[in-house]
């Protein structure tokens, strides 16, 4: 009962079970109409959240710096050496003897594989030389990326405690995120690509990698040829002494035996001495030729890397995929908005 002179406050309206959409009763599955009714009543949330995420994702994608990829490919020629000549001779003998496995091993030394150069590009020596090289990517004609001048350490701005820590951090970033290397064992072609936020810098790094591989091959060839030259010089002197000794023996024998036509034993001995001289001459000529070849190779500075695809003309701007990212954000936002709407409705039903 209410007090005299006062009216009872109106009771709040409550939706009857027929007026409020039900999410389902125990043992029954919710109908599609109930879900659509709930989403329609909360249409501002269902439509607003996906649109907001769509615009946010599109804006962030457009603000993200574009990536530029420089591509290059090369094939490296191996220096000719005495070891290669010996392996070739071994391969010929193996083929004549009918041993194909030995011939294949002799024809494919490990250092000639394309995988060797792929591993070389990811070696610590090459990576350290790349990150410590100063690059000038501030050309006015460069329309890709922010102008930059300096080393990759300056470009990446690591937060290490020492310069060595900074260099190691940038080397890891270069190997994992910037440089990508593939090799074709069938053709021997090595392909790699460099990805940075500056078009000109990507091309300069790719060119630097090609130069480092060429320098490595050039130094290896010169070092190997220099060692063969030193070895050949000693062997040439020894073979010359053997030749002179054989010639002296022939001269001494013929001086002591003027007429050997009447003695078969003396004629046989003279023929044996002559064969020794011929063999010593052939050996000396062969060693002298290889010595001269090694002498030339030790000072040769011609490139040994054949560039198939030069990086200067193969720098490509990578797409940002703004539309796909925005559509993905819209779809995720729609799913989240639907889940929030259904959860709110269930909470209201429980209360």
C-alpha positions in Angstrom: 0.0 0.0 0.0 1.2 3.5 -0.7 1.1 6.4 1.8 -1.8 8.9 1.6 -1.1 11.7 -0.8 1.7 9.8 -2.6 1.5 7.9 -5.8 3.5 4.8 -6.4 6.4 5.2 -8.9 5.8 3.4 -12.2 7.3 0.0 -12.5 10.0 -0.3 -15.2 8.8 -1.9 -18.4 10.0 -5.4 -19.0 10.1 -7.1 -22.3 8.1 -10.2 -22.5 9.7 -13.4 -23.9 7.9 -12.8 -27.1 9.3 -9.2 -27.5 13.0 -10.0 -26.6 14.9 -12.1 -29.1 16.1 -15.2 -27.4 19.5 -16.7 -27.9 18.1 -20.1 -27.4 16.6 -22.4 -24.8 18.4 -25.3 -23.3 18.1 -28.2 -25.7 17.3 -25.9 -28.7 19.5 -24.2 -31.2 19.2 -20.4 -31.7 17.4 -19.4 -34.9 19.1 -17.3 -37.6 16.3 -14.7 -37.3 17.2 -14.1 -33.6 20.9 -13.5 -34.5 20.0 -11.1 -37.3 17.6 -9.3 -35.1 20.3 -8.8 -32.4 22.8 -7.6 -35.0 20.3 -5.2 -36.5 19.5 -3.6 -33.1 23.2 -3.1 -32.5 23.9 -2.1 -36.1 26.0 0.9 -35.1 28.5 -1.3 -33.4 28.4 -3.9 -36.1 29.0 -1.4 -38.9 31.1 1.2 -37.1 33.9 -1.0 -35.8 34.7 -2.6 -39.2 34.7 0.8 -40.8 37.0 2.3 -38.2 39.5 -0.6 -38.5 39.3 -0.4 -42.3 40.3 3.2 -42.3 43.0 2.7 -39.6 44.6 -0.2 -41.5 44.5 1.7 -44.8 46.1 4.8 -43.3 48.8 2.8 -41.5 49.6 0.9 -44.7 49.9 4.1 -46.7 52.2 5.6 -44.1 54.4 2.6 -44.0 57.7 3.1 -46.0 57.8 1.3 -49.3 60.3 -1.5 -49.7 62.7 -1.6 -52.7 64.2 -4.9 -53.9 67.4 -5.1 -56.0 68.0 -8.4 -57.8 71.2 -9.8 -59.2 72.5 -13.1 -60.6 76.0 -14.3 -61.4 78.1 -17.3 -62.2 81.7 -17.6 -61.1 84.5 -19.3 -63.0 87.0 -21.3 -61.1 90.7 -20.6 -61.4 92.7 -23.2 -63.4 95.3 -24.9 -61.3 97.5 -28.0 -61.2 94.9 -29.6 -59.0 92.2 -29.1 -61.6 94.5 -30.5 -64.3 95.2 -33.5 -62.1 91.5 -34.0 -61.5 90.8 -33.8 -65.2 93.4 -36.4 -65.9 92.0 -38.6 -63.1 88.5 -38.3 -64.6 89.8 -39.3 -68.1 91.5 -42.4 -66.6 88.4 -43.3 -64.6 86.3 -43.1 -67.7 88.7 -45.4 -69.6 88.6 -47.9 -66.8 84.8 -47.8 -66.6 84.5 -46.2 -63.1 81.8 -43.5 -63.5 81.6 -42.8 -59.8 85.3 -41.9 -59.6 84.9 -39.8 -62.7 82.0 -37.9 -61.3 83.9 -37.1 -58.1 86.9 -35.9 -60.0 84.7 -33.6 -62.2 82.8 -32.0 -59.3 85.1 -30.6 -56.6 83.2 -29.0 -53.7 84.5 -25.5 -54.3 82.9 -25.2 -57.7 79.3 -25.7 -56.5 76.9 -22.8 -56.6 76.0 -23.5 -53.0 79.5 -22.6 -52.1 78.9 -19.0 -53.3 75.5 -18.9 -51.7 77.2 -19.7 -48.3 79.9 -17.2 -49.2 77.4 -14.4 -49.5 76.1 -15.2 -46.0 79.6 -15.5 -44.5 80.6 -13.2 -41.6 83.5 -11.8 -43.6 81.3 -10.7 -46.5 78.5 -9.4 -44.3 80.9 -7.4 -42.1 82.4 -5.8 -45.2 78.9 -4.9 -46.5 77.7 -3.3 -43.2 80.9 -1.3 -42.7 81.0 0.1 -46.3 79.9 3.7 -46.7 77.1 4.2 -49.3 75.9 7.4 -50.9 72.2 7.1 -51.6 71.4 10.8 -51.5 71.3 11.4 -55.2 68.7 14.1 -56.2 67.4 11.8 -58.9 66.5 9.0 -56.5 62.8 9.1 -56.0 62.6 6.0 -53.9 62.9 6.4 -50.2 64.5 8.9 -47.9 68.0 10.1 -49.0 70.8 8.5 -47.0 74.6 8.6 -46.8 76.7 6.4 -44.5 77.1 2.8 -43.5 74.4 0.3 -42.9 75.1 0.6 -39.2 74.1 4.3 -39.5 71.1 3.3 -41.5 69.8 0.7 -39.1 70.7 2.7 -35.9 71.2 -0.3 -33.5 71.3 0.2 -29.8 74.3 -2.0 -28.9 76.7 -1.1 -26.1 79.8 -1.3 -28.3 80.6 -0.8 -32.0 81.2 -4.5 -32.3 77.7 -5.3 -30.9 76.2 -2.8 -33.4 78.0 -4.4 -36.3 76.9 -7.9 -35.2 73.3 -6.8 -34.8 73.2 -5.2 -38.3 74.9 -8.3 -39.8 72.2 -10.5 -38.4 69.5 -8.2 -39.7 71.2 -8.1 -43.1 71.3 -11.9 -43.3 67.8 -12.5 -42.1 65.7 -9.6 -43.3 67.6 -7.8 -46.1 69.5 -10.4 -48.1 68.0 -13.4 -49.7 70.2 -15.9 -51.6 69.2 -18.9 -53.8 71.4 -21.1 -55.9 70.8 -23.5 -58.9 73.1 -26.5 -58.7 72.1 -27.6 -62.3 73.2 -24.3 -64.0 75.6 -23.0 -61.3 73.8 -19.6 -61.3 73.5 -17.8 -57.9 70.7 -15.3 -57.5 70.2 -12.9 -54.6 68.1 -9.9 -53.8 68.5 -7.0 -51.4 65.5 -5.3 -49.7 65.7 -1.9 -48.1 63.6 1.3 -47.8 65.8 3.2 -50.3 65.8 2.3 -54.0 69.4 3.5 -54.6 70.7 1.9 -51.4 69.3 -1.5 -52.4 71.2 -1.3 -55.7 74.4 -0.2 -54.1 74.4 -3.1 -51.6 73.8 -5.6 -54.3 76.7 -4.2 -56.4 78.9 -4.3 -53.3 78.1 -8.0 -52.8 79.0 -8.7 -56.4 82.3 -6.8 -56.0 83.2 -8.7 -52.8 82.5 -12.1 -54.4 84.7 -11.1 -57.4 87.5 -9.9 -55.1 87.4 -13.1 -53.1 87.7 -15.2 -56.3 90.4 -12.9 -57.6 92.5 -13.1 -54.4 91.9 -16.9 -54.2 93.1 -17.3 -57.8 96.2 -15.1 -57.3 97.1 -16.8 -54.0 96.7 -20.2 -55.5 98.7 -19.3 -58.6 101.4 -17.7 -56.4 101.8 -20.9 -54.4 102.0 -22.9 -57.6 104.5 -20.5 -59.0 106.8 -20.9 -56.0 106.4 -24.7 -56.1 107.0 -24.7 -59.8 110.1 -22.6 -59.5 111.7 -25.2 -57.2 110.6 -28.1 -59.3 111.8 -26.4 -62.5 115.3 -26.0 -61.0 115.3 -29.6 -59.8 114.2 -30.8 -63.3 116.8 -28.7 -64.9 119.5 -30.2 -62.7 118.2 -33.7 -63.7 118.3 -32.8 -67.3 121.8 -31.5 -67.2 123.0 -34.6 -65.3 121.3 -36.8 -67.9 123.0 -34.8 -70.8 126.3 -35.0 -69.0 126.0 -38.7 -68.6 125.3 -39.1 -72.4 128.2 -36.9 -73.3 130.6 -38.7 -71.0 129.5 -42.1 -72.3 129.8 -41.1 -75.9 133.2 -39.5 -75.3 134.5 -42.8 -73.8 132.9 -45.0 -76.5 133.3 -43.4 -79.9 132.2 -46.5 -81.9 129.3 -48.4 -80.3 127.9 -50.0 -83.4 129.9 -53.2 -82.9 128.7 -53.7 -79.3 125.0 -54.4 -78.7 125.5 -53.8 -75.0 127.0 -50.4 -75.4 124.3 -49.5 -78.0 121.6 -50.5 -75.5 123.2 -48.4 -72.8 123.4 -45.4 -75.1 119.7 -45.7 -76.0 118.8 -45.9 -72.3 120.8 -42.7 -71.6 119.1 -41.0 -74.6 115.7 -42.0 -73.2 116.6 -40.5 -69.9 117.6 -37.2 -71.6 114.3 -37.2 -73.5 112.2 -37.8 -70.4 114.1 -35.1 -68.5 113.5 -32.7 -71.3 109.8 -33.4 -71.4 109.5 -33.1 -67.7 111.4 -29.8 -67.7 109.3 -28.4 -70.5 106.1 -29.3 -68.8 107.1 -27.8 -65.4 108.5 -24.7 -67.2 105.1 -24.2 -69.0 103.1 -24.5 -65.8 105.5 -22.2 -64.0 104.9 -19.5 -66.7 101.1 -20.1 -66.5 101.2 -19.7 -62.7 103.3 -16.6 -63.1 100.7 -15.0 -65.4 97.8 -16.1 -63.2 99.5 -14.7 -60.1 99.3 -11.2 -61.5 96.1 -11.5 -63.5 93.4 -9.1 -62.3 90.6 -9.8 -64.8 87.1 -10.4 -63.3 86.2 -14.0 -62.7 82.5 -13.4 -61.9 80.2 -13.3 -64.9 77.2 -11.0 -64.0 74.0 -12.3 -65.6 71.6 -9.8 -64.0 73.1 -6.4 -63.0 71.4 -4.9 -59.9 71.4 -1.4 -61.3 68.5 -2.1 -63.7 66.6 -4.5 -61.5 65.4 -2.4 -58.5 61.7 -2.9 -58.0 59.3 -1.1 -55.7 57.4 -3.7 -53.6 53.6 -3.2 -53.3 52.1 -2.2 -49.9 49.0 -4.4 -50.4 46.9 -1.6 -48.9 43.5 -2.9 -50.2 44.1 -6.5 -49.0 45.2 -5.2 -45.6 42.2 -2.9 -45.3 39.8 -5.6 -46.3 41.3 -8.0 -43.8 41.0 -5.4 -41.1 37.3 -4.9 -42.1 36.6 -8.6 -41.9 38.3 -8.9 -38.5 36.4 -5.9 -37.2 33.1 -7.3 -38.4 33.7 -10.6 -36.6 34.8 -8.8 -33.4 31.7 -6.5 -33.6 29.4 -9.4 -34.0 30.9 -11.3 -31.1 30.6 -8.2 -28.9 27.0 -7.6 -29.9 26.1 -11.2 -29.1 27.9 -11.2 -25.7 26.2 -8.0 -24.7 22.8 -9.5 -25.6 23.4 -12.6 -23.6 24.5 -10.5 -20.6 21.3 -8.5 -20.9 19.2 -11.7 -21.0 20.9 -13.1 -17.9 20.2 -9.9 -16.0 
